[in-house]
Amino acid sequence: MVFARKPLADCVPALVATARGDMPATLVITGGKLVNVCSGEILEGLSVGIQEGRIAYVGKDVSHMIGENTKIIDAAGKYIAPGLLDGHCHIESTQLTVTEFARAVLPLGTTGGFFDAHEIANVFGLKGIKLMLEEMRTTPLAAYMQVASCVPSAGPEFETTGAAIGPEEVAEAFTWGDDVIALGEVMNFPGVVYGDDKMLGEIQATLRAGGYVDGHFTWPASDWRLPVYAAAGVTGDHECVTAEDVIERVRLGMYAKMRRGSAWHDVAKTITAHTEHGLDPRRMMLVTDDRSSESLRDEGHMDFVVRHAIAQGVKPVTAFQMATINTAERFGVARDIGSITPGNIADIILLDGNLADVNVVMTIAAGTVVAENGAMTVSLPSFAYPQEVLASVHLPKRPTAGDFVIKAPVESGNVSTRVIKVLENHVETMERILSLPVLEGNLQVGGGLCKIAVLERHKGTGNMAVGVVEGVGFHEPAAIAMTVAHDSHNVLVIGSDDELMAKAVHAVADAQGGVAVITGSGTTLFPLAIAGLMSAEPFEVAAAQSAAISKALYDAGCTLNYAFMTLSLLALAVIPTLRLSDKGLVRITPEDGIQLVPLFYEESVNASI
């Protein structure tokens, strides 16, 4: 591997000799203010000696290990902190390859993470996960893979995916190496609670391999079934949106992950479990979940999340703990990463100015300076994806405007219709029952509403479902189509004009994946050639194309924060309350679990046949 991380056992003789002063360090950092996440202190005038990519010594004086070829970094006036870790991240949601993701986040101080590749897994199964794992291993990141648990997320009766993963596949993935560390978020939490053999089998395969199980529980924190879920071995959960969600998980021995993605703004409320309710923060983690390339460029990555937590009243050292040692301890790798302590891998960042500003000026990964002053200082090798991954959109026929016409159960009058209501900066939706007009047997969708459709793109089934959505905001004829449609990643299209909806689907199909916005002003296209999820372009190009999509949506009247990311979740069949898959409307409630429901709630009493 280009950026190898040697096991501690192989480094012990050299580390001890270096610490004694009998072997010169390869790198020393002198005279900085150490952010000690083990003790929760800031220690002045500390130095660090590094050998073979690991930390040999931490103390006031490292002069005894400086040799002729030792690289010296003067940290006077700067903070020395552990590299930041993302405890729950879908790299595919950044629209970047792993290599370009590394290029984007290393200068921002992220040196590792725990990555759930369930987006590409829903398209290509284990093959997709393994490709991303192989690419991870070529980067400087301390990258750990989580095996996708819910492929499909809700079950084949609710949606069509490109692949399926079960207990046997999970067990196989854990044979690939120690960097396969956990079962990714178990979104089918009703299946776990009510004893689904597949879900329990995947958890058992994980536990037998010594792995960890991540959760995704969206019923209220007060629901009696949360302890049932925890009893299955689920010990971490990022679906926390209130302080109560955090409190109840921590009380059950779980790690509560507090999310600040591009469009999921949950930290401000959840962090009050610590700042107002006084809970011990050591089982609280900061994560991103989903951040687009555009928001990586404009806001940042884990540095942004840590800054945001501090702005909510968290002590800076505590916020750093939530993004370093807490995360490492949650996954059992604190002996390697998460703190600046002897023996640990030398993943270190230097920060200038106030610690609360999280101003990263240097990133060291496994003992090598990889970024300085916001730019990479090393080149990363390229990684080639096979042709089948570059041609993943399989539509048996291209839709026409007529395919988006919704036939009503009445010839005229009004009919009660289930409508998906988008909630800005939230992953959940609302179910609305609206009385909509019918003309000549066709549902009339207007007045601020849009049509939404999902077309199956993996197996050529021809499945297609059409529904109604509220809250998109288009004030002119417009449509957006995308192959990023969590989690099955079929083709999702939303629009206020049937003809433009058809054209938008054609545009992403012609590009073999991507996002297209079409209005009277023209077409804005963001190609995502890799599995229909990730750009083949450099980070800078992808971020600009992502921003162009945001602008096109905004100009058409869709002013949702990071609108593309919010809209891409409208097909996610395991998050409350109402979604659309290629098989129809999916409703999720605590009372009834997951079920397919009809578009028309009931025939209006005013309708005439």
N, C-alpha and C positions, 0 to 999 in steps of 0.2 A: 504494500500500500504506500502511496505517496506520502501521506501524513499519518504515519504509524503511531499507535498508542500502545506501548509495551505493558504487559502485565506487571504489577508491582513486584511479584516474586522474582521476575527476571532482572529487576533493577536494584534489588536490595544491596548487593555488595558495592555497587558504584555509588549509591546514595549515601551509605554509611561512610565510605572512604571520603566522599566529597564533604560531608558534614564535619568529619574530623580534620579536614584540611590536607589530606594525603592525595587528593585528586582535585584538579582545578574544576570549578564549575563551568558549564558552558555559557551560562547567563546569570548575572546578578542584577537585582533591582535594589537600589540603595536609598535609604533615608526618606521613605514616604510615610503617609498616615494610613496604617493598616485597618481596613474594615474587617474586624474579627467577628464573623457571623456565628462562631461557636460560643463566644462569651457575650456577644452583643455590645462590644466596646469599639471605640476608635483608639488605636494605639499609635502614639507619635514616634517618629524616628525609627521605624522598623525597616529591615532589609530582608530580602529573600534570595536564597541561592538555589539554582536549578541545575539538574544533571539528567541527561537522557529523557528530557520531556517531563520529568517529575520534580517536585519540590524536595530538595535535600535539607534545607535549613531555613528557619525563620527566627530572626533575632536582631539585636542592636547592631552587631558587627559581623560582616561577612568577608572581611579583608583576608582572613586565613584561607579562603578558597578561591581567591582571584589569581588566575594564571595569565600567562602571556597571551593566550587566545580567548580569554573570557570576555564575553560581550558585557559591557556595563551600561545600565540604564539608570540615570539619575532621576529619582522620583521626588526630589525635594519640592515641597509645596503641593504635591499631588496625593490623591488617595490611591491606595492599592486595594483592589477588591476582587473577589472571585468573579470569573466570567458568569454572565447571566444565563439561566436555564429556563426554557419554556416547557412547562409541565404538561401541556396539552396543545398540540398544534397539528393542523392539516396543511402540509406544505402545498398541496395542490390548490388550496384556496388562495394562495398568493399568486396563482397563475404562472408560477415560475418552476423551472426544474430545480432539483436539489442543489445543483452547482450554482445556479444563479441566485437561489435563496441564500446560500452561504455567502456569496459575494455581497448580497444586500445587507445581511444582518451582522456579519462579523465586525465591520467597522462601527456598528452600533453597540457592540459589547456582548452580543449573544454568542456564546461559545458552545452551546449544546442544547439538546432538547429531546423530548419524547414524542415521537411523531406517529400519528395514526393515519396510515395510508388507505383509509377505507373509501376514498373517492376513486382512486385508480383500481382498487380491489373490486368495486362494483362494476367496472368496465372489463377488467382483465383477470380478476381473481388473484390467486397466489402468484401467477407470473408477473402481474403488475407490482405487487408488493416486493417481490424479489428484485425486480429491476430497480426500484427506488432504493432498496437496501444496498444494492451493489454500488449505486451512484453515491449514496451517503458515505460509503467507505473510502471514496476517493477525495473527500473534502476534509478540511481541518476540524470540522465540528465533532464534538462528543455526541454522536447521533445514535439514538436508540429507537428501534422499531417496535411498534405495537401492532399486533395481528388484528386485522379487521374482524369484528365479532358478528356484525349484522349485515351480511351480504346474502340476500337483500335485507334491508333494515327492518321491514315489517313482515315479510313473508311473501312467497310467490303468488299467493292469492290476492295480494294487494298491489303488486307492482312487478314489472319485468326488469331484471338486471342482465348484465352481460356475463355474469358468472355467479357461482354460489360457493360459500365457504361454510364448512361444518366442523365437527370435532376432529375428524381425521386430518383435514387441512390445517387446522390450528396446531395439532400435534406435530405435523411435518414442519411447519414454519419454525417451531422452537428447536429444531435440529440444525438450523442454519448458523447458529453462533450465539455467543453470550450477549450480543447487541440486539437480539430479539428478546425483549424484556417483559412484555405485558400483553394482555388482551385489550384491544381497543374498546372504546366506550360501548357498553352493552346497552344499546338503545331499545332493544326489545325487553324493557323492564317488566311489562306484564307477563311475558313468556317466562322470565326468571321466577317471578313471584308465584305463578301458577304451575310451575314444574314442567315447562316445555323441555322435552328430551334433548333437542338440538342445543338450546341455550345452556342448559346445565352441563351437557357433555363438553361444550367448548370451555366452560369455566373449569371443569374437572381436568381437562387436558392441559390447561394453563397451569393450574396449581400443581399438578404432577410434574410439570417441567420446571417448577420453582419460580414461575412467573407471577406477575401481579395482575389484578383485574380492575379495570377502570369502569366507572359507572356513568349513567345518563338517566336520572330519575326525575321526571317532570311533574309527577303528582305533588300536591302540597306537602310541605315538611311535616305537617301534623298528621299525615295519612299513616294509618297503622301498618301499612305495607312497606314503609321504608326500612324498619328493622328486619323484615322478611328478606328484602333485597340484600341487606348487609350480611345476613346469615349465609348467603351463597358465596361469600368471600370477596365481595366488592368493597374495596378499601379506598377508593378515590372517586370524586364526582365533580364535574364542572358545570352541571346544570343548577347552579345556585344563583337565584335572582333576588333573594331577600336575606336579611340578617338571620331570620329564622331558619332558612335553608342551610346556612352555614352552621348555625348553633346545633341543630339536630344531627347533622352529619358528624361534626366533631365529637359530640356526646356519644355517638355510636362507635367511635374509634376510627372514623373515616377521615381522609384528607379532603378538605373543602377547597375546591379550585375556583378562584374568583377571576372572572373573564372580562377582558377589555379588548375585544376584537375591533374590526373596522366599524361594524354596525351593532355590536352587542356591548352595551354600556352598563355592565352589571357591577363593577367594582365599587362605585360610589355608595350603593345601597348595601352590598354584602359586607364591605369592610367595616361597617358599623358594628358587626358582631364582635369585633375587637375594640374599636375606638369608643363605642358607647356602652356595649354590654360587658366589656372587660374580659372576653375569652382569651385564653392563652393562644398566641398566634402561631405556635410551632407546627400546628397541623393545618395551617392556611397557606395556600399557594396562589401566586399570580400567574395567569396564563393568557394566551392570546386566542386560542381556538382557531379563528379565521381572521386573517388580515390580508387585504389585497396588496398587490405590488404598488398601487397608487398610494395607499396609506403607509406602507413601509417607507416610501420616498418622502412623503409629506409630513408624517408624524413620528415614525420610528417603529421599533419592535418592542422587545422587553424593556429597553431603556425608557420608552414612552409609558409603559404600564407601571413601572416602578415610580417614575416621576408623578404619574397620576395618583397612585396610592399615597404618596407622601403629601400631595396636595389635599388629600382627604383627611389629613391629620395623623397619619401613621409616622412614627419615628423613622428617620432614614435608615438606620441600621436594621430595624425590624422589617422595613420594606425590602431591603436587600436579602434578608433571611428568607422572605417569602418567594424570592426568585433565584435562590441558590441552594442553601443547605436543606431547607424544608423539602424542596423538590428532589434533591439527591437522596435524602433519607426516605422519602415516600417510595422510591423505586429501589432502595437497597444498594445504592452505588456511592454512598458518602465516603467510602474508602478511596474512591477515585476522583470524584468531582464535587463541587459545591462549597469548598472552603479552601483557604490558603493555609494549609497545614502540612508538616513534613510527611512525605510519602505520597501525597496526592498529586495528580496530574497538574501540570503548570498551566491551567487555564485562568488567566489573570487579565484584568483590565486596569488601566490607569485613568483617573478622572481628574479634571481640572475644575477650579472654582469651588462653589458650594456643593457639598455632597448631594443635597436635595435637587440640584439641577441635573444630575446624572449625565454630565458632559464627558463622554468617553473620548479620550484622545489617543489611546493605544490599546490594541487587543493582542494578547499573547495566547496562542492555542498550542497545547502540548509542548510548551517551551520555545515556540517559534513566534517571532513578531509577524503577524499576518495582516495587520491593518494599523494605520497611523493617521491621525487628523482627518478621519472620515473617508479614507481611501484604502483599498487593498494594497499591500506591499509584496504579495506573492501572487503568482498565476496559478489558476486551478485547471487541472486537466479537463478536456471535454469528454462528454459521455454520449454515446450513440444509442438511440432507441431503435428497435427493429421496425421494419416497414409496417407490420400489422398494427402497431401502436399509433402509427401516423395516418392510418386509414380506418377510423373506428365508427364512422357514421354510415349506417346501413338502413336507408329508407326504401321500402319496396316501390313507393311512388311519391312524387312530390305533391304536396297539397295545393289545392286551388282555393280561391276565396270561398267557394261554395262549401268546402269542408268545414268551415268555421261557423256556418249557419246552425243555430240551435233550434231544433224542432220542439215545440211546446205540446203539452197534452191537451190543449184547447185550440180552437181555431181563431178566437179573438177574445178580448177582455183582458183580465189580469190573472197572473198565476204566482203563487208564493214560491220563491226561489231561494235556495241556499247560496249565500255569497261569502266568499273568503274576504275578510277584512284585514289588511296589512297594518301592522303596528310598528311605527318607526323605532329603530334601535332595539327591537326585541325579536327573539326568534319565534315566539308564539304568534298565532293569529287568533282572530275571533270568528265565530260563526254568526252570520246575520241572516235573518229570514226577511226578505224584501218582496213586496208585491210589484212585479214587473209587467209591463204591457206586452200583449201578444198581437201581432198583425199578420193575417193570412197564415196562421199556424206557426209563425216564426217568433221566437223571443226577441224582444227589442231591448238592446243593451246600450244605454246612454246615460246622460245626466251625471257624468263623473265616474261611471262604472266602465270597466273594460272586460273583454273576454280573455280567458286564459285557456291554453290547450297544452297537452302533453302528448308527444308522438314517440312511440318506442323506436329506438335507433340501434339496438344491439343485435337482434335476432331476425329482423325483417318480418315481424308478426303482422305489421300493419295496424297494431293497436293505437287508438287515438281517443282521447277524452277531452271534452270542452266544458268549461265552467265559466263562472263570473267572479270578478275580483273588484274590491273597493279599496281606494286609498292610493292608487298608483299616481293619479294626478295629471294625466295627459290632458292638455287643453287644446290640442290640435290632433288631426289624424296622425297616428304614430304606432309603431310596434317595435318590440324587442324580442329577439329569439336568441336562445343560448343552449349550448350543450353542457353547460355547468348547471345542473338541476339536481341538487342534493336529494337523496343520496344515490338514486338509481342512475342519474345523469343521462336521462333521455333528453329529447329536444323539448324545451319549454318555450312557449311563445305567449306573449301578452300584448294586447293591442286594442285600439279604439277604431280600427279599420280592418275589415276582413282581407282586403286585397294586400294591404301592407303586411299583415300577419303572414300571408303566404309567401310574399317576397322575402321577408326576414328569415323564414325557415329555409328557403332556397339558398340564401346567402351563406348561412352557417353550414349547410350541407355541401355547397360548392367548395367551401374552405376546409372541409373535413374536420369541422369543429371550431367553436369560437362563440363570439357574441356579436350580434348585428342589431343596430338601431336604425330604423328607416322612418323618415318623415318626408314632408314635402320638400325639405331642403336637401335631401339626398340620403346616402347610406354611410354609416360609420361602422367599420368592421374591426374587430379585435380577434385575429386568428389565434386559435389554441390547438395547434396541430398534434400535440402529444396527448393521446387518449381523449381528445376533445376537452381537456382540462387545463393543460399547461402550454405556455408559449415556448416556441423554439428560439425566441429572440433573447438578447441580453436583457438584464434587469431594467436598464434605463429605457430601452425601447418598449418593453412590456408595460412599464409604469406609465409611459406617455400614452400608449394605446388604451390602457385602462382609464386614464383620466379623460381621454377623448370620448369614451363611452359615457362616463359620468356627465360630461358637458352636454352631450347630445340628449341624454335623458332630461337634464335640467332645462335645456332650451325648449323641450317639448312639454314641460310642465311637471315633470316628476322630480320633486325637490327632496325626496327622502335622503337622509344621510347615507352615503355609500349605497345608493339605491340598487345597483346591480347585485350586491351581496345579499341584501334583504330579499329581493325578488327571486334570487336563485334558490331560496329555501322554501318556496311555495309548493314544491313537490315533495318535501321531506315528510314522509308518511308516518313518522313516529313522534312528532311534536304537536301538541295541542294547538288549535282545536280542529281546524279544517284545512285540508290540503287536497291537491289534485295529482293523481298518478295517471299512467297510461290506461289504467283500468277503471278510473272514475274518481269520484270524491271520496276521500278518506277522512273519517271523523275520529278523534281521539279524546276520550273523556275518562275521568276516574271511575265513573259508574259503569260504563260499557266497554272500556278498553278501546281497541282499534277495530273499526268496522267500516265497510263500504256503505255509503248512504246515497240515495237518489238526489239528483240536482233539484227536482221539484218537490217541495216539502208537502204541499197539498194543493189541490185545485181550488182556485179562488171561487167563492160563492157568486162573484159577479161575472164569472166567465160564461161565455155562450159557446156551445158546440157548433 
